[in-house]
Amino acid sequence: MMHMHKRVGNSTLELIEGDITELDADAIVNAANSSLKMGGGVAGAILRKGGYEIQEECDRIGYCPVGDAIITTGGRLKAKYVIHAVGPKWGEGDEDEKLKNATLNSLKLADERGLRSIAFPAISTGIFGFPMDRCAKIMLSATISYLQGNTQLERVVFCLFGKDAFETFRKTLEELLP
């Protein structure tokens, strides 16, 4: 398994190649849609492992705007919570800002709940079509600047699916934090 980490402020920023649903973090982030319906990709995997109560809680909340995030139970996952971050669809306009906000709002939500660790996938890079290199730059830059501020988060993980995604994030992190 590929792995890399850097210190940022009082926190550790980690890159892992693997399955986010298997991670032992206080919260894992789901790449959600505004209707909070968990279909394919990361969401489908979380639903299969975590159980339907996650979707039931999403249904009660009902809606989340693009660039924002909500939090639900983690069901049967190792993670206690799932943070559902709504990333942009490529081509809808203002995507960079929306992706940055989805990242920052997830981190803020984790902090508000007093969580110590959070794990992200590469939001919007699946069926939403966001380019991986651009995603890596936006999500990592937002996370680094957040961790340089006042936070209780000890560990932020980017769990990447596949070697190519991992390599893209690794190169970007090396450029941002040589």
Secondary structure in CASP SS format (residue, H / E / C, confidence):
PFRMAT SS
TARGET T0000
AUTHOR 0000-0000-0000
METHOD secondary structure of the structure
MODEL  1
M C 1.00
M C 1.00
H E 1.00
M E 1.00
H E 1.00
K E 1.00
R E 1.00
V E 1.00
G C 1.00
N C 1.00
S E 1.00
T E 1.00
L E 1.00
E E 1.00
L E 1.00
I E 1.00
E E 1.00
G C 1.00
D C 1.00
I H 1.00
T H 1.00
E H 1.00
L C 1.00
D C 1.00
A C 1.00
D C 1.00
A E 1.00
I E 1.00
V E 1.00
N E 1.00
A E 1.00
A E 1.00
N C 1.00
S C 1.00
S C 1.00
L C 1.00
K C 1.00
M C 1.00
G C 1.00
G C 1.00
G H 1.00
V H 1.00
A H 1.00
G H 1.00
A H 1.00
I H 1.00
L H 1.00
R H 1.00
K H 1.00
G H 1.00
G C 1.00
Y C 1.00
E H 1.00
I H 1.00
Q H 1.00
E H 1.00
E H 1.00
C H 1.00
D H 1.00
R H 1.00
I H 1.00
G C 1.00
Y C 1.00
C C 1.00
P C 1.00
V C 1.00
G C 1.00
D C 1.00
A E 1.00
I E 1.00
I E 1.00
T E 1.00
T E 1.00
G C 1.00
G C 1.00
R C 1.00
L C 1.00
K C 1.00
A C 1.00
K C 1.00
Y E 1.00
V E 1.00
I E 1.00
H E 1.00
A E 1.00
V E 1.00
G C 1.00
P C 1.00
K C 1.00
W C 1.00
G C 1.00
E C 1.00
G C 1.00
D C 1.00
E H 1.00
D H 1.00
E H 1.00
K H 1.00
L H 1.00
K H 1.00
N H 1.00
A H 1.00
T H 1.00
L H 1.00
N H 1.00
S H 1.00
L H 1.00
K H 1.00
L H 1.00
A H 1.00
D H 1.00
E H 1.00
R C 1.00
G C 1.00
L C 1.00
R C 1.00
S E 1.00
I E 1.00
A E 1.00
F E 1.00
P C 1.00
A C 1.00
I C 1.00
S C 1.00
T C 1.00
G C 1.00
I C 1.00
F C 1.00
G C 1.00
F C 1.00
P C 1.00
M H 1.00
D H 1.00
R H 1.00
C H 1.00
A H 1.00
K H 1.00
I H 1.00
M H 1.00
L H 1.00
S H 1.00
A H 1.00
T H 1.00
I H 1.00
S H 1.00
Y H 1.00
L H 1.00
Q C 1.00
G C 1.00
N C 1.00
T C 1.00
Q C 1.00
L C 1.00
E C 1.00
R E 1.00
V E 1.00
V E 1.00
F E 1.00
C E 1.00
L E 1.00
F C 1.00
G C 1.00
K H 1.00
D H 1.00
A H 1.00
F H 1.00
E H 1.00
T H 1.00
F H 1.00
R H 1.00
K H 1.00
T H 1.00
L H 1.00
E H 1.00
E H 1.00
L H 1.00
L C 1.00
P C 1.00
END
